[in-house]
Amino acid sequence: MRTYEALYIVAPDMDDDAIQAVAQGVEDLITSNGGTIARSEHWGRRKLAYEVKKHGEGYYVLLRFDAEPGVVKKLDTMFKLSESVIRFLILCLDARTLKLEIQQQHQREQEAEAAASRSREAGGDDDEDDDFDYAGAGRGRRRGRSDDDD
């Protein structure tokens, strides 16, 4: 099995129940053919950069799944035949990309853990700059305008 990522845009003129039905249909197609859903993200309605099939916005859904290549062909056919999906893209993620994502996630977790331990050690705000006026910080004095500056 390979790991895939599919991003598809559903027409905005559909109600929320119909959008959920489309998303459920896509997930059912994958799982009924032996695939597994790793992650499903509904990004919501967003403005498109340009009109697609006379629509200026769409409902975005990102799906990561593991499946055989035959399932992807069926999914591609389903997207092409569906009038509710106005645009889609299916990518096959290679091992190097997946490994990089795992490393980045691990690094973010370590940074968050280090930041949490630093804040626990600090015990709050110990800065002595509470009385500092930030209004004009970092700027020099303003020159007055005179008739000679023209």
C-alpha positions in Angstrom: 0.0 0.0 0.0 1.1 3.5 -0.7 0.3 6.8 1.1 -1.7 9.4 -0.9 -3.0 12.8 -0.2 -6.1 14.2 -2.0 -7.3 17.7 -1.9 -10.7 18.4 -3.5 -13.0 21.4 -3.7 -16.7 21.0 -3.4 -19.1 23.5 -5.1 -20.1 26.2 -2.7 -23.8 26.2 -3.7 -24.3 22.9 -1.8 -25.6 22.9 1.7 -23.5 21.5 4.6 -25.3 18.1 4.6 -24.6 17.6 0.9 -20.9 18.5 1.4 -20.7 16.0 4.3 -22.3 13.4 2.1 -19.7 13.9 -0.7 -16.9 13.7 1.9 -18.4 10.5 3.4 -18.8 9.0 -0.1 -15.1 9.6 -0.9 -14.1 8.0 2.4 -16.4 5.1 1.9 -14.9 4.5 -1.6 -11.4 4.3 -0.1 -12.3 2.1 2.9 -14.6 -0.3 0.9 -11.7 -1.0 -1.4 -9.2 -1.9 1.3 -7.8 1.5 2.0 -7.4 3.3 5.4 -8.0 6.9 6.2 -5.1 8.5 8.1 -6.4 12.0 8.3 -9.4 14.0 7.1 -9.4 17.8 7.4 -12.3 20.0 6.4 -10.9 23.5 5.7 -14.2 25.1 5.1 -15.3 27.6 2.5 -12.5 29.6 1.0 -12.2 32.1 -1.9 -10.6 30.7 -5.0 -7.7 32.5 -6.7 -9.7 32.4 -10.0 -13.1 31.2 -11.0 -13.4 27.4 -11.5 -16.6 26.2 -13.3 -18.1 29.7 -12.7 -17.6 29.5 -8.9 -15.6 32.1 -7.0 -15.3 30.0 -3.8 -15.4 26.4 -2.7 -15.4 24.1 0.2 -11.9 22.5 0.7 -11.3 19.0 2.0 -7.9 17.4 2.5 -7.6 13.7 2.9 -4.6 11.5 3.6 -5.0 7.8 3.1 -3.2 4.5 2.5 -4.5 2.5 -0.5 -3.5 0.4 -3.6 -3.1 2.2 -6.9 -6.3 0.8 -8.2 -8.3 2.6 -5.5 -6.7 5.9 -6.7 -7.9 5.3 -10.3 -11.5 4.7 -8.9 -11.3 7.9 -6.9 -10.0 9.8 -9.9 -12.9 8.6 -11.9 -15.4 9.4 -9.2 -14.0 13.0 -8.9 -14.2 13.5 -12.7 -17.8 12.2 -12.9 -19.0 14.1 -9.9 -20.7 17.5 -10.6 -20.3 18.6 -7.0 -16.4 18.4 -7.0 -15.1 21.3 -9.0 -11.4 20.7 -8.7 -9.2 17.9 -7.2 -5.6 16.8 -6.9 -4.3 13.4 -5.8 -0.6 13.1 -4.8 1.4 10.0 -4.0 3.7 10.7 -1.0 7.1 9.1 -1.2 9.0 7.7 1.7 11.4 10.7 1.9 8.5 13.1 2.3 6.9 11.1 5.0 10.2 10.7 6.9 10.7 14.5 6.7 7.2 15.2 8.1 7.9 12.8 11.0 11.2 14.6 11.7 9.6 18.0 11.6 6.8 16.9 13.9 9.3 15.4 16.4 11.3 18.7 16.3 8.2 20.8 16.9 7.3 18.6 19.9 10.8 19.0 21.3 10.7 22.8 20.9 7.3 23.0 22.6 8.5 20.8 25.5 11.7 23.0 25.8 9.5 26.2 25.8 7.2 24.7 28.4 10.1 23.8 30.7 11.7 27.3 30.3 8.4 28.9 31.3 8.1 26.6 34.3 11.7 27.5 35.4 11.1 31.2 34.9 8.0 31.1 37.0 6.4 34.0 35.3 7.4 37.5 34.2 10.5 38.5 36.1 11.4 41.4 33.7 12.0 44.7 35.3 10.9 46.7 32.3 7.3 47.0 33.3 7.5 50.8 33.6 9.1 51.2 30.1 7.2 53.4 27.7 7.1 51.5 24.3 5.3 54.4 22.5 8.4 55.9 20.9 10.9 53.1 21.4 13.4 52.6 18.6 12.7 55.8 16.9 14.7 59.0 16.8 13.2 62.4 17.4 11.0 63.8 14.6 12.3 66.7 12.8 10.1 69.7 12.6 9.1 70.8 9.1 10.2 74.2 8.0 10.1 76.1 4.8 13.8 75.4 4.1 13.2 71.6 3.7 11.6 71.9 0.2 
